[in-house]
Amino acid sequence: MPAPAVPRERLHDILTTHIGLEPEQIDDGLSLAELGIDSIGVIELEKVLQDDYGISLPDESQAMTIAEIHAHINAAPGSEN
Protein backbone atom coordinates (compact mmCIF):
# COMPACT_ATOMS: atom_id res chain seq x y z
CA MET A 1 0.00 0.00 0.00
CA PRO A 2 1.47 3.41 -0.96
CA ALA A 3 2.41 5.89 1.74
CA PRO A 4 -0.01 8.76 2.22
CA ALA A 5 0.83 12.18 0.86
CA VAL A 6 2.65 14.45 3.29
CA PRO A 7 0.44 17.45 4.13
CA ARG A 8 2.06 20.88 3.92
CA GLU A 9 1.18 21.40 7.59
CA ARG A 10 3.22 18.31 8.51
CA LEU A 11 6.25 19.68 6.66
CA HIS A 12 5.82 22.99 8.51
CA ASP A 13 5.53 21.05 11.79
CA ILE A 14 8.81 19.24 11.09
CA LEU A 15 10.51 22.57 10.36
CA THR A 16 9.35 24.01 13.69
CA THR A 17 9.75 21.02 16.00
CA HIS A 18 12.88 19.40 14.56
CA ILE A 19 14.69 22.29 12.87
CA GLY A 20 13.79 25.10 15.28
CA LEU A 21 12.08 27.59 12.99
CA GLU A 22 9.32 29.74 14.39
CA PRO A 23 5.98 29.23 12.58
CA GLU A 24 5.95 32.85 11.40
CA GLN A 25 9.37 32.38 9.74
CA ILE A 26 8.10 29.71 7.37
CA ASP A 27 7.45 31.04 3.88
CA ASP A 28 6.85 28.42 1.20
CA GLY A 29 8.57 30.66 -1.36
CA LEU A 30 11.89 30.74 0.50
CA SER A 31 14.65 28.17 0.21
CA LEU A 32 16.02 26.29 3.19
CA ALA A 33 19.19 28.38 2.89
CA GLU A 34 17.17 31.62 2.86
CA LEU A 35 15.43 30.44 6.03
CA GLY A 36 18.84 29.99 7.65
CA ILE A 37 18.75 26.19 7.68
CA ASP A 38 22.30 24.87 7.48
CA SER A 39 23.49 21.47 6.26
CA ILE A 40 22.90 19.93 9.70
CA GLY A 41 19.29 21.12 9.58
CA VAL A 42 18.88 19.63 6.11
CA ILE A 43 20.22 16.31 7.41
CA GLU A 44 17.73 16.42 10.30
CA LEU A 45 14.86 17.21 7.92
CA GLU A 46 15.85 14.34 5.68
CA LYS A 47 16.17 11.99 8.67
CA VAL A 48 12.61 12.75 9.79
CA LEU A 49 11.24 12.37 6.26
CA GLN A 50 13.15 9.12 5.81
CA ASP A 51 12.06 7.70 9.19
CA ASP A 52 8.41 8.76 8.89
CA TYR A 53 7.78 8.41 5.16
CA GLY A 54 10.73 6.62 3.56
CA ILE A 55 11.49 9.70 1.44
CA SER A 56 14.95 11.10 0.66
CA LEU A 57 15.77 14.65 -0.38
CA PRO A 58 17.93 15.50 -3.39
CA ASP A 59 21.46 16.82 -2.89
CA GLU A 60 20.36 20.33 -3.86
CA SER A 61 17.57 20.45 -1.24
CA GLN A 62 19.16 23.34 0.70
CA ALA A 63 18.61 25.54 -2.37
CA MET A 64 15.02 24.34 -2.86
CA THR A 65 12.02 26.31 -1.62
CA ILE A 66 9.64 24.81 0.92
CA ALA A 67 7.05 24.54 -1.88
CA GLU A 68 9.55 22.66 -4.08
CA ILE A 69 10.44 20.30 -1.24
CA HIS A 70 6.75 19.67 -0.55
CA ALA A 71 6.17 18.88 -4.24
CA HIS A 72 9.23 16.61 -4.29
CA ILE A 73 8.23 14.56 -1.27
CA ASN A 74 4.69 14.10 -2.58
CA ALA A 75 5.96 13.10 -6.03
CA ALA A 76 8.35 10.54 -4.53
CA PRO A 77 7.59 6.88 -5.30
CA GLY A 78 5.21 5.49 -2.74
CA SER A 79 3.42 8.79 -2.06
CA GLU A 80 -0.22 9.20 -2.96
CA ASN A 81 -1.23 12.56 -4.45
N, C-alpha and C positions, 0 to 999 in steps of 0.2 A: 504494500500500500504506500503511495507517495506521501512524503512529508507535507504538512499543511504549509500554505504560504505564510511568510513572516509579516505580520502587520507592521505598518510604519511606527505605530505607537510602541511596539516591542523593541524595534531598533532604537528609538529614542530612549526607552527605558534602559537598555544596555549601555547607551552612551552616558546616561546620568549615574547609574548605579555602579557600573564596572570601570568606566573611564574617568568619571568625576566632573563631567560637564554639568552646569546648571541648566535646568529646562529652558530658561529664556535665552541661553546661548545658542541653542540648536536651531540652525537655519538650513533647510534642505538644499539650498542653493550654494552652500559653502562646502569646500573640501575639508577633509580631515585636517590637513595641514593648516588651512585658514582658521580652523577652530582651535588650533594649538595642540592638536593630538600628535604626539611624537611616535617614533617607531615602536616603543614599548606599548603605547596605547593601542596601536594598530594590532600588535601581537595579541593583546588582551581581547580586543574586539573579535579577532579571528578565532581565538580559543573558545570564547563563548558561543559564537556561531557554529563552530565545529562540534563542540560538545552537545549543544542543544538541537542543532538542525543538520549536522553533517555537511555543512557548507564551508568552503574555503574562499578566501578573498584573493584577487589577483595581486601580483607584485606591485602594481601601480596604485593600489587602493588608497594610499595616503594622499594622492593627488585627485582622487575621485570625490565628487560631491556626495552628500548624504542621499540625495535622490538617486544618483547613479549606483551607489552601493545597494540601496533598497531594490532597485530594478535588477541588479546583478544577482542578489541572493534569491529573489523570487523567480528568476529565469534559470537558476541552477537546476541540474537534473535532480529529480526527486521532489521538487517543489510544485505544488498546485497553484495555478493562477486563477 
